[in-house]
Amino acid sequence: MMWWQFGVDSRQKNTEINQAAFERRIEDRHNTFDRRISDNAAANASILLRVRAGERDLNEIETQFCANDQIRNTNLGQTDRMIALLWQKEFGAPYPVTTYFPMVCNRKPDK
């Protein structure tokens, strides 16, 4: 077909056809991305629920370890006080305290 007969240059017609095809491809890709995003959102919601449940369970376990550490630190502190008392009585000098009780639980440190 001779586009010049209708007052339209063939390069202009090809440009318009290419532009329309380009816009259709962009629209198709946009729709594909929208569909993928909605599919991923649904899939991620179930994964997020499982992750949150795991975090909750791990927090409970960590809290139990924290309670165990507090009891252990209390017992070790009492033992150190008894040793320091006996050391002071025996040697007349203060016991060199080297005890360190790290915080290994989920509590935030006091400020």
C-alpha positions in Angstrom: 0.0 0.0 0.0 1.3 3.4 -0.8 0.9 5.7 2.2 2.0 8.7 0.3 -1.4 8.6 -1.6 -3.2 9.4 1.6 -0.9 12.2 2.6 1.0 10.1 5.2 4.7 9.5 4.8 5.6 5.8 5.1 8.2 6.6 7.8 5.6 8.4 9.8 3.2 5.5 9.4 5.9 3.0 10.5 6.7 5.3 13.5 3.0 5.4 14.5 2.7 1.6 14.2 5.9 1.0 16.1 4.8 3.5 18.8 1.4 1.7 19.2 3.2 -1.7 19.4 5.6 -0.3 21.9 2.8 1.0 24.0 1.0 -2.3 23.9 4.1 -4.1 25.0 4.6 -1.7 27.9 0.9 -2.1 28.9 1.3 -5.9 28.8 4.4 -5.8 30.9 2.7 -3.5 33.4 -0.2 -5.8 33.7 2.1 -8.8 34.1 4.0 -7.0 36.9 0.7 -6.0 38.6 -0.4 -9.6 38.5 2.9 -10.9 39.8 2.9 -8.3 42.6 -0.6 -9.4 43.7 0.4 -13.1 43.5 3.5 -12.4 45.5 1.6 -10.4 48.1 -0.7 -13.4 48.7 2.2 -15.8 48.9 4.2 -13.5 51.2 1.4 -13.1 53.6 1.4 -16.8 54.4 5.2 -16.8 54.7 5.1 -13.7 56.9 2.6 -15.4 59.2 4.9 -18.5 59.5 8.0 -16.2 60.2 6.1 -14.3 62.9 5.0 -17.5 64.5 8.6 -18.7 64.5 9.8 -15.5 66.0 7.2 -15.7 68.8 8.3 -19.3 69.6 12.0 -18.4 69.6 11.2 -15.4 71.9 9.5 -17.8 74.3 12.5 -20.1 74.3 14.9 -17.2 74.8 12.8 -16.0 77.7 13.1 -19.4 79.3 16.9 -19.3 78.9 16.9 -15.9 80.4 15.1 -17.1 83.5 17.6 -20.0 83.8 20.5 -17.5 83.4 19.1 -15.3 86.1 18.9 -18.2 88.5 22.4 -19.4 87.6 23.8 -15.8 88.1 22.1 -15.5 91.5 23.7 -18.8 92.6 27.1 -17.9 91.3 26.8 -14.4 92.9 26.0 -16.0 96.3 29.0 -18.4 95.9 31.3 -15.5 95.1 30.1 -13.6 98.2 30.8 -16.6 100.4 34.3 -17.1 98.9 35.0 -13.3 99.3 33.9 -13.5 102.9 36.1 -16.5 103.7 39.0 -14.9 101.7 38.7 -11.7 103.7 38.7 -13.6 107.0 41.7 -15.8 106.0 44.0 -13.4 104.2 42.8 -10.0 105.6 42.5 -8.6 102.1 39.6 -8.2 99.8 38.9 -11.0 97.4 39.8 -10.1 93.8 36.4 -10.1 92.1 36.6 -11.3 88.5 33.0 -12.3 88.1 31.1 -11.1 85.0 27.5 -11.9 84.4 26.7 -11.2 80.7 23.1 -10.5 79.7 22.3 -13.2 77.2 18.5 -13.0 77.2 16.0 -10.9 75.3 15.8 -8.1 77.9 16.9 -4.6 77.0 19.8 -3.4 79.1 18.9 -0.8 81.8 20.0 2.7 80.9 
